[in-house]
């Protein structure tokens, strides 16, 4: 735990808060993921991939974008760890990562947007 002397004492027991404060690396990971979802196109693609696995051409058709534009967004989402890909022959398929971060962001997006998940 970091010991620090605060200029003003307000009786809030900051030392207990500091025990649980995430480190710079954890904060950077979450900030980068949230930054990626700050773009409406990437957010839409991420939400879609939380519910299905698709190739670039189909994603482009589903979200009304060109394949090169979708590929650009997929690269950024993948670099931030929010989606994964797999190759099947010449085709690459994408889906949301099965990580706690991706699942929590998916849940948060749906709660904030009052979006209902499609039933399988």
Number of C-alpha atoms within 10 A of each C-alpha: 10 7 8 9 7 8 6 6 9 8 6 8 9 13 13 10 10 13 10 9 12 10 8 8 9 10 11 12 14 15 13 16 20 15 11 21 21 11 11 10 17 18 18 15 22 26 20 18 21 21 15 12 17 18 17 19 17 14 22 18 12 13 13 11 13 13 16 12 12 21 16 11 19 23 13 17 23 18 14 18 18 27 22 18 16 12 10 8 6 6 11 14 19 21 23 24 19 13 11 10 15 20 15 11 18 21 16 13 17 14 11 8 9 9 11 8 12 6 5 5
